Structure formats: C-alpha cells, structure tokens
Amino acid sequence: MAWVGFSSPSGAAPGDLFERLRRDLDTFFDQFGGQQPRASSGVEPPLALYESDDAYILTAELPGLKQEALELSVEGPRVTLRGERRIELPSDPKLSVHRRERRGGVFRRTVELPAPIDSEKVEALYRHGVLTVRLPKQAQHRPRRIEVRSH
Amino acid sequence: MSQKPVEGTQRELEAQPKQPVARELTRTGPVFRPDVDIVELPDEYRVYAEMPGTDGDHVQIRLEEGVLSIDGDLALGPDPAWVPLHREYRLGGWHREFQLSDRIAAERISAQMRDGVLEIHLPKAEAHRPRRIAVQTA
C-alpha cells in the first residue's frame, strides 16, 4: 500500500497522521465484523482514495452541497478540497427546530497523493451528494506493459 | 404535550449517531443511520435526512402502524476495479425510523431526494393546525 498523507483541517501535525493511520487500521479490522462508527461526524467531509492503472480517484461524501460552494485545487501531488456546507432550513419566522444533527460550516481537506498527477486533466463529478474526482497519473508514473516476445 | 409528533422509535433511539443499525434480514451489507434535522412549520413537519450515494429510485419510505421508516440503498459506488488506498467512510445502505403521532396527516406525506438529502414533508392533521378565530365585535 502506498503511503498517502491526509492532513487534518488545521494542517498536518504528525500526530494527526498517526491518528489517521490508527483509525485506518481500526476501519480495516472493523470490516471483519466490528461495530465501529461509520465515519467521523462533523463538517469535514469523509474521504476515500482509490487507485486505478492510470489515475487516482478521490471521493467525498458531501450531501446537499451547492456546487458553487466547492473549490478544488491541485498543486503537485497535493489536492485540496475547500468549501462550505450550508444547512438550509425554511426561512419561516414560525420555524421551530426539533432535532439538529446535520452539520454545516467551512471545511478544508488536503490529500497528498503517492505520485504527482496531470493537473490539466482532472475531472470532478458531483452526483447524489458524492463528489468523485479523477486525478490522472503523469505518464511516467503509469504502469507500463512490456511485451514479452517468444520465438 | 405528552408525545412529540415525530419521535425516534425505541430501537432507533438506542443506536448511536453514525453507527450501523441492526441489520435487516432481507439486506446484505452494512446499513447506517442517516443524520437528520426535524423542523416544525405552522402546517407541517419536515425531516431532512443525509443519505449520500442514494437517489430517489433507491429510497423507500414506509408508514406502518404509526412508524415512518426510511430505507436507502447505494445508487453510486466505487468501481470494483479501483484499489482502495484510504477510506474514511464505509459504504452501505441507510435506515432510520420514527414514531409519528396521530397529529400527522399520513395520507398526505410527500418526499423528494436531491443531492443525497431526503426531504420529507409531514403535513399536520387539520385539527392540529393553528387556526385564527375571528373575534367579532358587537
């Protein structure tokens, strides 16, 4: 498994990285039947990173996000997701709130990819409350198929 | 007021936020509890439930014996060919239920799903809507 650094909103203190690594291991073991929380609650969107032959794929759960409230930037191997989750409730003066579990606010997450990517070809799609960002690898970092010829 | 009009059922109150809920026999894979906001307006209650990865075709809302239950299945997931490097959230379905009081006009409940947020409108039964009573002067 490639080393992937995920920074916390306040910047990547080394402790945070270990904390995340520990949590990853918890998640890993959890898949064998534990009952752990599904994701950390809060305004910071939970992320997932995948790898395919030619790209890294970053996904984030961001239900109810207005697309204009999201900003994505790429700098070398670093991808930053910044935005604001607004929880919009009807603007009725007679509104009363019975339960409030959704969290709004400003968030910022930075992901350090294992290798630099082709920032010109990044594609992002927001669907059903999930953001999917495709980050193509630079040509020299893609696996190359070497043909073996036989006589 | 003895009973709140929209209240979690006993089973659902026992579950902690963002914890898997008791698995239903008919489903495979984990099922999670969506975060909700519940608000009251003069003529209706509204429930907003965050169910990312689910769309309107994969959501089922049922009302049975005064219990409103919400179920959602994943409509969007990662390509099985992708190798996971890091995961902060788990994938699965959604489930949550609420006990409704008779102050809700069950036959007029409506819902819509947008960007992973389910919005349910629960109109108040006529008798419980605020009514303005004109006071006549002699």
Contacts between the chains, C-beta under 8 A, distances in Angstrom:
chain1	res1	chain2	res2	distance
A	1	B	85	6.4
A	2	B	85	6.0
A	4	B	85	5.2
A	4	B	86	5.0
A	6	B	86	6.4
A	6	B	88	7.8
A	23	B	88	7.8
A	24	B	86	6.6
A	24	B	87	7.5
A	27	B	87	6.1
A	27	B	88	7.8
A	27	B	90	7.4
A	30	B	90	7.8
A	35	B	19	6.7
A	35	B	20	5.9
A	37	B	16	7.5
A	37	B	17	7.8
A	37	B	18	4.7
A	37	B	19	5.9
A	38	B	18	4.9
A	38	B	19	7.0
A	38	B	20	6.7
A	38	B	30	7.6
A	38	B	32	4.9
A	38	B	89	6.2
A	38	B	90	4.9
A	38	B	92	7.8
A	39	B	18	6.0
A	39	B	88	5.9
A	39	B	89	3.9
A	39	B	90	7.1
A	40	B	18	7.8
A	40	B	88	7.1
A	41	B	17	5.9
A	41	B	18	5.3
A	41	B	35	7.2
A	46	B	88	4.0
A	46	B	89	3.7
A	47	B	86	7.2
A	47	B	88	5.2
A	47	B	89	7.7
A	48	B	78	7.2
A	48	B	84	6.8
A	48	B	86	6.6
A	48	B	87	4.5
A	48	B	88	6.4
A	48	B	89	6.4
A	49	B	84	7.5
A	49	B	85	4.6
A	49	B	86	4.4
A	49	B	87	7.8
A	50	B	78	5.7
A	50	B	79	7.7
A	50	B	82	3.5
A	50	B	83	6.2
A	50	B	84	5.5
A	50	B	85	6.4
A	51	B	82	6.7
A	51	B	83	4.8
A	51	B	85	5.5
A	52	B	79	7.3
A	52	B	81	6.3
A	52	B	82	5.3
A	52	B	83	7.4
A	56	B	85	7.7
A	57	B	78	7.2
A	57	B	79	7.8
A	57	B	82	5.7
A	59	B	78	6.7
A	61	B	52	4.2
A	61	B	53	7.2
A	61	B	89	5.6
A	61	B	116	7.6
A	62	B	52	7.0
A	62	B	116	7.8
A	63	B	50	4.2
A	63	B	51	7.0
A	63	B	52	4.4
A	63	B	115	6.3
A	63	B	116	3.6
A	63	B	117	5.0
A	64	B	48	8.0
A	64	B	50	6.8
A	64	B	114	7.6
A	64	B	115	5.3
A	64	B	116	6.6
A	64	B	117	4.2
A	65	B	115	6.5
A	87	B	37	6.9
A	89	B	37	6.9
A	89	B	39	5.7
A	89	B	48	7.9
A	90	B	39	6.9
A	90	B	41	6.2
A	90	B	46	7.1
A	92	B	41	5.5
A	92	B	42	7.5
A	94	B	41	6.6
A	94	B	42	5.2
A	95	B	39	5.6
A	95	B	40	7.1
A	95	B	41	6.0
A	96	B	39	6.8
A	96	B	40	4.7
A	97	B	37	7.2
A	97	B	38	7.6
A	97	B	39	5.3
A	97	B	40	7.8
A	98	B	4	7.0
A	98	B	6	6.6
A	98	B	38	4.2
A	98	B	39	6.5
A	98	B	40	6.1
A	98	B	45	7.6
A	99	B	36	6.2
A	99	B	37	6.3
A	99	B	38	4.1
A	100	B	37	5.3
A	101	B	17	6.6
A	101	B	35	4.0
A	101	B	36	5.5
A	101	B	37	6.4
A	102	B	35	5.1
A	102	B	36	7.3
A	102	B	37	5.1
A	102	B	48	6.6
A	102	B	50	5.8
A	103	B	35	7.6
A	114	B	85	7.5
A	126	B	115	7.6
A	127	B	76	6.0
A	128	B	52	6.7
A	128	B	53	5.7
A	128	B	54	6.2
A	128	B	55	4.9
A	128	B	75	5.6
A	128	B	76	5.0
A	128	B	115	7.0
A	128	B	116	5.1
A	129	B	50	7.3
A	129	B	51	7.4
A	129	B	52	3.6
A	129	B	53	6.8
A	129	B	54	7.8
A	129	B	115	4.8
A	129	B	116	1.8
A	129	B	117	6.5
A	130	B	52	5.2
A	130	B	53	5.2
A	130	B	76	5.7
A	130	B	116	6.7
